[in-house]
Amino acid sequence: MSKLSGSDGSRNKNKGTIDVPSGEHRLQSSYTLWFSRKPAGKQAQNNFEQNLKCIATFSSCEQFWKIYSHLVRPDDLQSPADFHVFKEGIKPMWEDEANRFGGKWIVRLRKGLSSRCW
């Protein structure tokens, strides 16, 4: 799992959150950005967790924008592909206990419009 951290590369062991350098805008929680691509065929449902990749975890607005600026634009991704943002330690899966009362937001756009909105 890729983690962004403070300038010394360490994680804050006491709070379980990522160190945020002075002057950055700390978020209330740490979040993890995940990526998944659904393979074609019936095996797609059975291998969701195998197709789930952690991109990075962030704890400040500035750390998020550092990650975002390096993401591939939606028009350049093979479809179907998804980005997921969850609190750190929670996987974007219904089977995760933290999601038992959860829901989801889905944004679908016409072809060619996603990168412009992105």
C-alpha positions in Angstrom: 0.0 0.0 0.0 1.5 3.3 -1.0 1.5 6.0 1.7 2.2 9.7 1.5 3.9 10.9 4.6 5.7 13.8 6.2 9.0 15.1 4.9 10.9 12.5 6.9 8.8 9.6 5.3 7.5 8.4 8.7 3.9 7.7 9.7 2.5 9.0 13.0 2.4 5.7 15.0 0.2 7.0 17.8 -2.7 8.3 15.8 -2.6 5.8 12.9 -2.7 8.8 10.5 -0.2 10.1 8.1 2.1 12.9 9.2 1.0 16.3 7.7 3.7 18.9 7.3 3.2 22.3 8.9 1.2 24.6 6.7 -0.8 21.9 5.0 -4.6 21.6 5.5 -5.2 18.4 7.5 -8.3 16.4 6.8 -10.5 15.1 9.6 -9.5 11.5 8.6 -6.9 9.8 6.4 -8.3 8.5 3.1 -7.1 5.9 0.6 -7.6 6.1 -3.1 -8.3 2.8 -4.8 -8.5 1.8 -8.4 -10.3 -1.2 -9.9 -10.7 -2.4 -13.5 -13.4 -5.0 -14.2 -12.2 -7.8 -16.5 -14.5 -9.1 -19.1 -16.4 -12.3 -18.5 -18.1 -14.1 -15.6 -14.9 -14.2 -13.5 -15.1 -10.4 -13.0 -17.5 -10.9 -10.0 -15.4 -13.5 -8.3 -12.1 -11.6 -8.5 -13.1 -8.1 -7.5 -10.6 -8.0 -4.6 -7.8 -9.2 -6.8 -8.5 -6.4 -9.3 -8.5 -3.7 -6.5 -5.3 -1.7 -6.3 -4.4 0.8 -3.6 -3.0 4.0 -5.2 -2.2 6.0 -2.2 -3.3 7.3 1.2 -3.5 11.0 2.1 -4.3 13.1 5.2 -4.3 16.7 3.8 -5.7 18.6 0.9 -2.2 19.1 -0.5 -1.4 15.4 -0.4 -4.7 14.7 -2.3 -3.8 17.2 -5.0 -0.3 15.7 -5.4 -1.9 12.3 -6.1 -4.7 13.7 -8.3 -2.3 15.6 -10.5 -0.6 12.2 -11.5 -3.8 10.2 -12.2 -4.6 9.1 -15.7 -7.5 11.0 -17.2 -10.7 9.0 -17.5 -10.7 9.1 -21.3 -7.3 7.4 -21.3 -8.5 4.5 -19.1 -9.8 1.2 -20.5 -13.5 0.9 -19.6 -14.9 -0.3 -17.2 -12.6 1.2 -14.6 -13.4 2.8 -11.2 -11.7 5.1 -8.7 -12.8 4.6 -5.0 -12.1 6.9 -2.0 -12.6 5.4 1.4 -11.4 6.2 4.9 -8.0 4.6 5.6 -8.3 0.9 6.7 -11.7 0.4 4.9 -11.7 -1.5 1.6 -14.2 -0.5 -1.1 -16.0 -3.8 -0.7 -19.5 -4.6 0.7 -17.8 -7.4 2.7 -15.9 -4.9 4.8 -17.7 -4.6 8.2 -17.3 -0.8 8.1 -19.6 -0.7 5.0 -22.5 -2.7 6.4 -24.8 0.4 6.5 -23.1 2.1 3.5 -24.2 3.2 0.1 -22.5 4.5 -2.9 -22.4 7.5 -5.3 -21.8 6.8 -8.9 -21.0 9.5 -11.5 -21.6 8.4 -15.0 -21.0 10.8 -17.9 -21.4 10.6 -21.7 -18.4 9.3 -23.6 -15.8 12.1 -24.1 -17.2 14.3 -21.3 -15.5 12.6 -18.4 -12.0 14.1 -18.9 -13.4 17.6 -19.3 -15.3 17.3 -16.0 -12.4 15.6 -14.4 
